[in-house]
Amino acid sequence: MTTNNIDKIFKSGLENHSAEVPESVWERVEQQVSGRSSNRRVWLAAASVALLLGVGAAWLSTGDAQPGAPTAGTVIDTVAVPQPAAVQIDFAPSYADSAVYVEE
């Protein structure tokens, strides 16, 4: 016998075969199918909330802070910060450099 003959024998023997499935089996299948969709919704809602919290936390941690700007709780050493030198401004006019000045 070849493989084709065996296939024909099984096909002709099982062509009109049907099996009775107990009602309890169908009830369990329906419970499992309906339970999966509600579990999927719960997981989808939980994942959405977690994603929103993560994005919100990342946004708040960056916020409007400028790079290098001190944030709350940062200790700044004011002694080490260089201070600008005092600038002297001479408000007395100097006519020596002016072309308008004429010596008498």
C-alpha positions as a printed NumPy array, in Angstrom:
array([[  0.   ,   0.   ,   0.   ],
       [  1.16 ,   3.493,  -0.706],
       [  0.52 ,   6.634,   1.258],
       [ -2.279,   7.672,  -1.103],
       [ -4.186,   4.428,  -0.497],
       [ -4.028,   4.897,   3.287],
       [ -5.29 ,   8.483,   2.911],
       [ -8.213,   7.243,   0.795],
       [ -9.116,   4.559,   3.348],
       [ -9.161,   7.071,   6.242],
       [-11.032,   9.636,   4.176],
       [-13.764,   7.191,   3.148],
       [-14.057,   5.79 ,   6.68 ],
       [-14.263,   9.189,   8.426],
       [-16.148,  11.121,   5.721],
       [-19.515,  11.305,   7.502],
       [-18.286,  10.847,  11.066],
       [-19.414,  13.273,  13.781],
       [-18.794,  13.243,  17.5  ],
       [-21.156,  14.398,  20.222],
       [-19.647,  17.007,  22.549],
       [-21.102,  17.136,  26.054],
       [-22.888,  20.345,  27.003],
       [-20.565,  20.898,  29.992],
       [-17.584,  21.167,  27.635],
       [-19.289,  23.95 ,  25.647],
       [-20.139,  25.795,  28.866],
       [-16.489,  25.738,  29.988],
       [-15.347,  26.927,  26.559],
       [-17.799,  29.844,  26.693],
       [-16.639,  30.81 ,  30.203],
       [-12.998,  30.794,  29.164],
       [-13.655,  32.842,  26.029],
       [-15.713,  35.462,  27.866],
       [-13.2  ,  35.614,  30.744],
       [-10.283,  36.314,  28.42 ],
       [-11.83 ,  39.423,  26.921],
       [-12.466,  40.96 ,  30.341],
       [ -8.917,  40.085,  31.465],
       [ -7.574,  41.666,  28.308],
       [ -9.505,  44.855,  29.025],
       [ -8.163,  44.991,  32.57 ],
       [ -4.571,  44.543,  31.37 ],
       [ -5.047,  47.113,  28.619],
       [ -6.422,  49.644,  31.12 ],
       [ -3.569,  48.95 ,  33.556],
       [ -0.965,  49.325,  30.798],
       [ -2.542,  52.608,  29.675],
       [ -2.477,  54.024,  33.205],
       [  1.134,  52.93 ,  33.683],
       [  2.123,  54.527,  30.369],
       [  0.404,  57.806,  31.273],
       [  2.06 ,  57.872,  34.688],
       [  5.475,  57.206,  33.162],
       [  5.098,  59.922,  30.53 ],
       [  3.757,  62.361,  33.122],
       [  6.638,  61.672,  35.5  ],
       [  9.18 ,  62.122,  32.72 ],
       [  7.554,  65.389,  31.643],
       [  7.451,  66.727,  35.188],
       [ 11.043,  65.758,  35.883],
       [ 12.287,  67.701,  32.865],
       [  9.706,  70.481,  33.125],
       [ 10.844,  74.022,  32.349],
       [ 14.13 ,  73.714,  34.23 ],
       [ 17.093,  75.159,  32.423],
       [ 20.174,  72.993,  32.121],
       [ 22.535,  73.714,  34.953],
       [ 19.98 ,  75.746,  36.886],
       [ 19.8  ,  74.852,  40.563],
       [ 16.718,  72.986,  41.688],
       [ 15.129,  72.743,  45.106],
       [ 17.52 ,  71.213,  47.612],
       [ 20.661,  72.083,  45.645],
       [ 23.453,  73.544,  47.783],
       [ 25.431,  76.277,  46.076],
       [ 28.898,  77.186,  47.303],
       [ 28.869,  80.992,  47.098],
       [ 32.517,  81.34 ,  48.099],
       [ 33.771,  79.515,  45.031],
       [ 31.652,  81.556,  42.618],
       [ 33.793,  84.29 ,  41.063],
       [ 32.439,  87.775,  41.666],
       [ 32.647,  90.486,  39.014],
       [ 35.263,  93.167,  39.618],
       [ 34.057,  96.534,  40.777],
       [ 33.776,  98.946,  37.904],
       [ 34.732, 102.585,  38.436],
       [ 32.914, 105.075,  36.339],
       [ 34.429, 108.531,  36.059],
       [ 31.68 , 111.018,  35.413],
       [ 34.02 , 114.001,  35.188],
       [ 34.28 , 115.118,  31.584],
       [ 37.674, 115.04 ,  30.019],
       [ 38.035, 117.815,  27.492],
       [ 41.654, 117.091,  26.75 ],
       [ 40.736, 114.537,  24.125],
       [ 38.01 , 116.658,  22.629],
       [ 38.454, 118.736,  19.514],
       [ 36.066, 121.296,  20.936],
       [ 38.304, 122.162,  23.834],
       [ 40.451, 125.159,  23.249],
       [ 43.122, 126.219,  25.718],
       [ 43.361, 129.874,  26.47 ]])
